[in-house]
């Protein structure tokens, strides 16, 4: 059982669906740019797994999760929550694009199912969503769980992508030790109009998301607020409290 990513398909941004058959037909790594280290590592890893499978050295099944959220996520939720609470969050584009975001526990369930199904051998499965949710709806659920105002500010996708590119250039030019605050990959995750359906996993494996967005997002926010950093961010400063009052 190899855990890959929908990133292996490359950086599709146009309207349309990208499924497993599309990947087989057009190959992996579409429009990978020079600094796409994460995507490149996922593509190379899949190629190694498929080579070993076709050579008869192993029997392989591959799942391709999308943007993962859930408890113990220390990468995304802290940043998003802080941006929403402070009013800095912006919707990329009109906000009606469908996101590929999936609860971590649902991915784990799919991995267990696929690992025990003979019909999964030699197959790849997108594990990429828990149903349909737009970028605006995702932010609305996060804001509601945080007790914050809804996100209503918007930024053009192309402008955000360009700013992310400049930040990456500066990071490499000055040898920053941490990734820039915004990257092209992050912009692509949030604002792309391409969609990665999980129909094959539901049809072949009988997988279904047992944790829905309206349950998983509040659970994730609750966990975040229980962490020292999240609790500190959730407690307004005296100045902020006075301003609110």
N, C-alpha and C positions, 0 to 999 in steps of 0.2 A: 504494500500500500504506500504509494508515493503522494505526498501532499504538495501540489504545485500551486498555481495561481492563474486567474483569468488574465493576468498581465502577460502571460506567454503569447497571447494572440497579438500583442503589440499595441500600438497607440492609435486605435480606431477612434475617430471622433464624429464621423458623419452619422446621420439618422439611419437606423437599421439594427438588425439583430446579428450577433456573432455567436454561433453555436459550435458544437464540437465538429460537425461536418464541415463547417466553413474552415476550421483550423486544419483539417485533414486535406482539404482542397487547396488552400492558399499558403499553407505552411505557417510556422510560428515566427514571432519577432517582427511584425509589420512596423516599419518606420521607427525602429529603435534608434535613439540618438546616442551620442558618444558617452554621456554620463548616466545612462540608464542601467546602473549597476544591478539593481534589484531585479529588473526584468531580464537582463542578460543572464544572471545567475539562474533564474527559474527556467529559462529556455535551455541553457546548457545542461541543467540537471535532468530535465525531461528527455532531452536527446540521449543522454547516457542510459536512462532507464529503458527507453524504447529499444535502444541498441542491444542491451542485455536481454530484453524480452524476446526480440526477434531472433537472437542467436540461441535461444533455448536455455539460457543460463538461469533465468528466473521467470516466474509468472507474475506479471505486473498489472496493477490497477491504479489509475491516477484520478485524483479528484482535484478540481480547480476552484478553490474558494475565491470569493470576491473580497470586498472591503469588510473586514471582520470587526464586530463590536461586541461588547459584553463586559462582565465583571473581570477585573484584573487586567484590563486594557490600560496600560500606562503611556500609550503613544498618542492616541487620538482624543479620548474623552476629556482629558485634562485641558488640552489646548482648545477644543471646541467649546467646552463649558465656560472657560474663562473669557473667550471671545464673545459668547452670547451674553454672559452676565454683564460685561463691561460695554456692551453695545458696539463692539468692533466687528462682529460677524457680518458678512455680506453674502447674499445669494449670487451665484455666478450665472449670468444670463437671466432669462425670465423665471427660472426656477421650476419649470414644468417638466424637466427632463427626468426620466426614471433612473433612480439610483440602483446600483448593484451593491447592496449592503446586507449582511447576513449575520445572525447571532451565532457566537462561537459554539454554544452547546448544540445547535442544530447541525453545524458542520461535523462535530464529533459523532453525532448519531449517524450521519450519512457515512462517515468513514468506517464505523463499526459494521453497518449493514453491508457496504461494498466489500469489506474484507472477508465476509463470510458468504458471498454469492459467487458461484462459479461463472454465472453469465456476465459478471463484471470483469473477468480476466481479459486483458488485452484491450480494455476500453478506458476512455477518459470521460469524466463527468463534470460539468459545471455545477458547482454548489454555490450559487451566486446571488440568491435572493430568498427572502421569506414571503414572497408575494410582491405586488407592485407598490412602490412608494416613490413619490417625487422628491426632488431636493427640497422644495418648500415644505412639504409634509414632514420630512425628516427633521428639519430645523424646528418646525412648529412643535413636534412631539418633545424634542430636547428642551426647548424653551419652557414648555408647560411643566415638564418634570422638574426643571430647575426653579420654577416660580419666577421666571424672567419674562420680559415683554417679548412678543413675537419678533422675529427678524424680518425687517421690511426694506432694508437697504439692499441695493443691487449693484453689481459691477460687471462690466462686459467680460465675457469669457476670454476674448482675444487679448484684451488689455491685461487681465490677470496672468495669462500665459506668458506674455511678453515680460512683465515685471518679474515673474518667477525665473525666466531665462536669465535676466540681468542679475538677479540675486545669485543664481548658480555660478555665473561667470565671475562675479565678485568673490564668491566663496573659494573658487579654485585659484583665482589670481592672488588672493591674500592668504591662502592656505588656512581657511577657517577650520577649527577643530570640530565644530558642530554643523549639521546641515542648516541651510538658510531657513528662515521662518516660513517661507513659501517656496514650493518647488513645482516644476511642471507636472510631476507625477501627481502631486496633491490636487492641483488644478484640474488635471484630467480625471481623477477619481470623482470629483465633485460635479464638474460641469459638463462632461461629455454627453452626447446625445445617443451614442451607441449603447445597445442593451445586450446583456449576456444571459439568455434564458437558461433555466435549470430544468426544462421539461424532460430531458433525457433521464436525469436522475430520478425524477418523480415517476416516469413511465417504466423504466427498466428495473429500478431498485425498489420502487414503492416508497421512496423517501418522501416525507413531508415535514415541514417545519412545525415542531410542536410548540415553539415559543414565538409568538407573533410580535410585530413591532410595538403594538400598544402595551404589551407586557414586558418585552425585553428592554426597551429603551428606559422606562422608569426604573427597572431593576438595576440597570447599568448606572444610572444617575444616582440612585440610592447608595450603591457601593462607592461611587466616586465621592459622595458627600461624607461618607464614613471614614475616608482616608484623611490623614493629617493635612495634606495639601488642599484637598477638596473642601475640608471643613473650614480651613483658613480663608479660602476664596469665597466660601458661602456666607461667611460672617462679615457684614459690612463694617468698614472703618467708622469711627466716630464722626468724621467729617462727612462721609457718605450718608450715614444714618441721619445726621442733621439736615443734610440737603434734601433727603427724601421726605423727612418730616415737614 
